[in-house]
Amino acid sequence: MLDISDDSNIHEIESFTEHFSLNTSEMKLNADESILAVAMAPDYEVCTNIEIYTIDYTEKTLKKYHNLDNLSSSIEFMDFSSDSVFLMYMDNIKTHCFFDLKNKAKNDTF
């Protein structure tokens, strides 16, 4: 991620990028840009997972909020509900899921 607050000194924010160890397949910000969801593509050792972070713009850091791990397939699509209560996602075998951000609970039906 880049800090573009001063267009004469655009630079990478290392504390943001140090979190991502796997290849990212999808990223979404919620409507007020306070929560970031990052879907990590699987490799031979690690299943697909979605890491959810809160963003602290003052400190320029990401704080891990929750991790959805051991998902069955790569993430094809994800998005936040307009009120940021749910993170909705669909994998490439068409499994839909709704994750309740307040209760940190996964629900396959809405």
CYANA upper distance limits for C-alpha pairs under 8 A (distance plus 0.5 A):
  1 MET  CA     12 GLU  CA      6.21
  1 MET  CA     13 ILE  CA      6.25
  1 MET  CA     14 GLU  CA      8.27
  1 MET  CA     16 PHE  CA      6.78
  1 MET  CA     17 THR  CA      6.81
  2 LEU  CA     10 ILE  CA      7.17
  2 LEU  CA     11 HIS  CA      5.98
  2 LEU  CA     12 GLU  CA      4.87
  2 LEU  CA     13 ILE  CA      6.13
  3 ASP  CA     10 ILE  CA      6.16
  3 ASP  CA     11 HIS  CA      5.97
  3 ASP  CA     12 GLU  CA      6.59
  3 ASP  CA     13 ILE  CA      6.68
  4 ILE  CA      9 ASN  CA      7.92
  4 ILE  CA     10 ILE  CA      5.53
  4 ILE  CA     11 HIS  CA      7.67
  5 SER  CA     10 ILE  CA      7.98
  6 ASP  CA     10 ILE  CA      6.80
 13 ILE  CA     17 THR  CA      7.34
 13 ILE  CA     60 LYS  CA      7.79
 14 GLU  CA     18 GLU  CA      6.53
 15 SER  CA     19 HIS  CA      8.05
 15 SER  CA     60 LYS  CA      7.52
 15 SER  CA     61 THR  CA      6.10
 15 SER  CA     62 LEU  CA      7.78
 16 PHE  CA     60 LYS  CA      7.77
 16 PHE  CA     61 THR  CA      6.27
 16 PHE  CA     62 LEU  CA      6.43
 20 PHE  CA     24 THR  CA      8.07
 22 LEU  CA     40 MET  CA      6.39
 22 LEU  CA     41 ALA  CA      7.20
 22 LEU  CA     42 PRO  CA      8.20
 23 ASN  CA     40 MET  CA      6.19
 23 ASN  CA     41 ALA  CA      5.98
 23 ASN  CA     42 PRO  CA      8.37
 24 THR  CA     38 VAL  CA      7.24
 24 THR  CA     39 ALA  CA      6.34
 24 THR  CA     40 MET  CA      5.03
 24 THR  CA     41 ALA  CA      6.26
 25 SER  CA     38 VAL  CA      8.23
 25 SER  CA     39 ALA  CA      6.10
 25 SER  CA     40 MET  CA      6.12
 25 SER  CA     41 ALA  CA      5.91
 25 SER  CA     74 SER  CA      8.35
 25 SER  CA     75 ILE  CA      7.53
 26 GLU  CA     38 VAL  CA      6.44
 26 GLU  CA     39 ALA  CA      5.57
 26 GLU  CA     40 MET  CA      7.79
 26 GLU  CA     75 ILE  CA      7.70
 26 GLU  CA     76 GLU  CA      8.15
 26 GLU  CA     77 PHE  CA      7.73
 26 GLU  CA     78 MET  CA      8.00
 27 MET  CA     36 LEU  CA      7.63
 27 MET  CA     37 ALA  CA      6.17
 27 MET  CA     38 VAL  CA      5.05
 27 MET  CA     39 ALA  CA      6.78
 27 MET  CA     78 MET  CA      8.48
 28 LYS  CA     36 LEU  CA      6.30
 28 LYS  CA     37 ALA  CA      5.79
 28 LYS  CA     38 VAL  CA      7.19
 28 LYS  CA     78 MET  CA      7.62
 28 LYS  CA     79 ASP  CA      6.70
 28 LYS  CA     80 PHE  CA      8.13
 29 LEU  CA     33 GLU  CA      5.84
 29 LEU  CA     34 SER  CA      7.75
 29 LEU  CA     35 ILE  CA      6.26
 29 LEU  CA     36 LEU  CA      5.15
 29 LEU  CA     37 ALA  CA      6.99
 29 LEU  CA     79 ASP  CA      8.44
 29 LEU  CA     80 PHE  CA      8.09
 30 ASN  CA     34 SER  CA      7.02
 30 ASN  CA     35 ILE  CA      6.06
 30 ASN  CA     36 LEU  CA      7.16
 30 ASN  CA     79 ASP  CA      8.14
 30 ASN  CA     80 PHE  CA      6.08
 30 ASN  CA     81 SER  CA      8.37
 30 ASN  CA     82 SER  CA      8.24
 30 ASN  CA     84 SER  CA      6.75
 31 ALA  CA     80 PHE  CA      8.20
 31 ALA  CA     82 SER  CA      7.05
 31 ALA  CA     83 ASP  CA      8.28
 31 ALA  CA     84 SER  CA      7.70
 33 GLU  CA     55 ILE  CA      8.24
 34 SER  CA     54 THR  CA      6.27
 34 SER  CA     55 ILE  CA      5.71
 34 SER  CA     56 ASP  CA      8.12
 35 ILE  CA     52 ILE  CA      7.57
 35 ILE  CA     53 TYR  CA      6.15
 35 ILE  CA     54 THR  CA      5.04
 35 ILE  CA     55 ILE  CA      6.39
 36 LEU  CA     52 ILE  CA      6.28
 36 LEU  CA     53 TYR  CA      5.66
 36 LEU  CA     54 THR  CA      6.82
 36 LEU  CA     55 ILE  CA      7.56
 37 ALA  CA     50 ILE  CA      7.11
 37 ALA  CA     51 GLU  CA      6.26
 37 ALA  CA     52 ILE  CA      4.97
 37 ALA  CA     53 TYR  CA      6.88
 38 VAL  CA     50 ILE  CA      5.97
 38 VAL  CA     51 GLU  CA      5.73
 38 VAL  CA     52 ILE  CA      6.91
 39 ALA  CA     48 THR  CA      7.85
 39 ALA  CA     49 ASN  CA      6.41
 39 ALA  CA     50 ILE  CA      4.80
 39 ALA  CA     51 GLU  CA      6.95
 39 ALA  CA     75 ILE  CA      7.03
 40 MET  CA     48 THR  CA      6.29
 40 MET  CA     49 ASN  CA      5.96
 40 MET  CA     50 ILE  CA      6.56
 40 MET  CA     51 GLU  CA      8.20
 40 MET  CA     74 SER  CA      8.49
 41 ALA  CA     47 CYS  CA      8.20
 41 ALA  CA     48 THR  CA      5.91
 41 ALA  CA     49 ASN  CA      7.87
 41 ALA  CA     74 SER  CA      6.45
 41 ALA  CA     75 ILE  CA      8.05
 42 PRO  CA     46 VAL  CA      6.14
 42 PRO  CA     47 CYS  CA      5.31
 42 PRO  CA     48 THR  CA      5.02
 42 PRO  CA     49 ASN  CA      8.15
 42 PRO  CA     73 SER  CA      8.43
 42 PRO  CA     74 SER  CA      7.25
 43 ASP  CA     47 CYS  CA      7.21
 43 ASP  CA     48 THR  CA      8.48
 46 VAL  CA     70 ASN  CA      8.33
 47 CYS  CA     69 ASP  CA      7.62
 47 CYS  CA     70 ASN  CA      5.55
 47 CYS  CA     71 LEU  CA      6.79
 47 CYS  CA     72 SER  CA      7.70
 47 CYS  CA     73 SER  CA      8.21
 48 THR  CA     69 ASP  CA      6.96
 48 THR  CA     70 ASN  CA      6.33
 48 THR  CA     71 LEU  CA      5.62
 48 THR  CA     72 SER  CA      7.36
 48 THR  CA     73 SER  CA      6.72
 48 THR  CA     74 SER  CA      6.32
 48 THR  CA     75 ILE  CA      8.09
 49 ASN  CA     67 ASN  CA      7.55
 49 ASN  CA     68 LEU  CA      5.90
 49 ASN  CA     69 ASP  CA      4.71
 49 ASN  CA     70 ASN  CA      6.50
 49 ASN  CA     71 LEU  CA      6.34
 50 ILE  CA     67 ASN  CA      6.33
 50 ILE  CA     68 LEU  CA      5.50
 50 ILE  CA     69 ASP  CA      6.91
 51 GLU  CA     64 LYS  CA      7.86
 51 GLU  CA     65 TYR  CA      8.38
 51 GLU  CA     66 HIS  CA      6.72
 51 GLU  CA     67 ASN  CA      5.06
 51 GLU  CA     68 LEU  CA      6.84
 52 ILE  CA     64 LYS  CA      6.63
 52 ILE  CA     65 TYR  CA      5.96
 52 ILE  CA     66 HIS  CA      5.68
 52 ILE  CA     67 ASN  CA      6.51
 53 TYR  CA     62 LEU  CA      6.32
 53 TYR  CA     63 LYS  CA      5.77
 53 TYR  CA     64 LYS  CA      4.93
 53 TYR  CA     65 TYR  CA      5.42
 53 TYR  CA     66 HIS  CA      7.49
 54 THR  CA     62 LEU  CA      6.35
 54 THR  CA     63 LYS  CA      5.75
 54 THR  CA     64 LYS  CA      6.98
 54 THR  CA     65 TYR  CA      6.67
 55 ILE  CA     60 LYS  CA      8.05
 55 ILE  CA     61 THR  CA      6.73
 55 ILE  CA     62 LEU  CA      5.34
 55 ILE  CA     63 LYS  CA      6.91
 56 ASP  CA     60 LYS  CA      6.09
 56 ASP  CA     61 THR  CA      5.82
 56 ASP  CA     62 LEU  CA      6.68
 56 ASP  CA     63 LYS  CA      7.97
 57 TYR  CA     61 THR  CA      7.23
 66 HIS  CA    104 LYS  CA      7.97
 72 SER  CA     91 ASP  CA      8.47
 73 SER  CA     91 ASP  CA      6.23
 73 SER  CA     92 ASN  CA      6.74
 73 SER  CA     93 ILE  CA      7.33
 74 SER  CA     91 ASP  CA      5.96
 74 SER  CA     92 ASN  CA      6.31
 75 ILE  CA     89 TYR  CA      7.61
 75 ILE  CA     90 MET  CA      6.51
 75 ILE  CA     91 ASP  CA      4.64
 75 ILE  CA     92 ASN  CA      6.55
 76 GLU  CA     89 TYR  CA      8.18
 76 GLU  CA     90 MET  CA      6.30
 76 GLU  CA     91 ASP  CA      5.43
 76 GLU  CA     92 ASN  CA      5.77
 77 PHE  CA     89 TYR  CA      6.03
 77 PHE  CA     90 MET  CA      5.81
 77 PHE  CA     91 ASP  CA      7.31
 78 MET  CA     87 LEU  CA      7.49
 78 MET  CA     88 MET  CA      5.91
 78 MET  CA     89 TYR  CA      4.48
 78 MET  CA     90 MET  CA      6.85
 79 ASP  CA     87 LEU  CA      6.29
 79 ASP  CA     88 MET  CA      5.89
 79 ASP  CA     89 TYR  CA      6.99
 80 PHE  CA     84 SER  CA      6.12
 80 PHE  CA     85 VAL  CA      8.01
 80 PHE  CA     86 PHE  CA      6.24
 80 PHE  CA     87 LEU  CA      4.95
 80 PHE  CA     88 MET  CA      6.52
 81 SER  CA     85 VAL  CA      6.72
 81 SER  CA     86 PHE  CA      5.81
 81 SER  CA     87 LEU  CA      6.84
 81 SER  CA     88 MET  CA      7.73
 84 SER  CA    101 LEU  CA      8.10
 85 VAL  CA    100 ASP  CA      6.51
 85 VAL  CA    101 LEU  CA      6.01
 85 VAL  CA    102 LYS  CA      6.98
 86 PHE  CA     98 PHE  CA      6.65
 86 PHE  CA     99 PHE  CA      5.83
 86 PHE  CA    100 ASP  CA      5.23
 86 PHE  CA    101 LEU  CA      6.06
 87 LEU  CA     98 PHE  CA      6.30
 87 LEU  CA     99 PHE  CA      5.55
 87 LEU  CA    100 ASP  CA      7.21
 87 LEU  CA    101 LEU  CA      7.41
 88 MET  CA     96 HIS  CA      7.93
 88 MET  CA     97 CYS  CA      6.31
 88 MET  CA     98 PHE  CA      5.03
 88 MET  CA     99 PHE  CA      6.73
 89 TYR  CA     96 HIS  CA      6.35
 89 TYR  CA     97 CYS  CA      5.98
 89 TYR  CA     98 PHE  CA      7.10
 90 MET  CA     94 LYS  CA      6.31
 90 MET  CA     95 THR  CA      5.93
 90 MET  CA     96 HIS  CA      4.97
 90 MET  CA     97 CYS  CA      6.89
 91 ASP  CA     95 THR  CA      6.03
 91 ASP  CA     96 HIS  CA      7.41
 96 HIS  CA    108 ASP  CA      6.85
 96 HIS  CA    109 THR  CA      8.45
 97 CYS  CA    106 LYS  CA      7.50
 97 CYS  CA    107 ASN  CA      6.42
 97 CYS  CA    108 ASP  CA      5.06
 97 CYS  CA    109 THR  CA      7.37
 98 PHE  CA    106 LYS  CA      6.51
 98 PHE  CA    107 ASN  CA      5.68
 98 PHE  CA    108 ASP  CA      6.56
 98 PHE  CA    109 THR  CA      7.56
 98 PHE  CA    110 PHE  CA      7.34
 99 PHE  CA    104 LYS  CA      7.32
 99 PHE  CA    105 ALA  CA      6.23
 99 PHE  CA    106 LYS  CA      4.95
 99 PHE  CA    107 ASN  CA      6.52
100 ASP  CA    104 LYS  CA      5.91
100 ASP  CA    105 ALA  CA      5.65
100 ASP  CA    106 LYS  CA      6.75
100 ASP  CA    107 ASN  CA      8.03
101 LEU  CA    105 ALA  CA      7.63
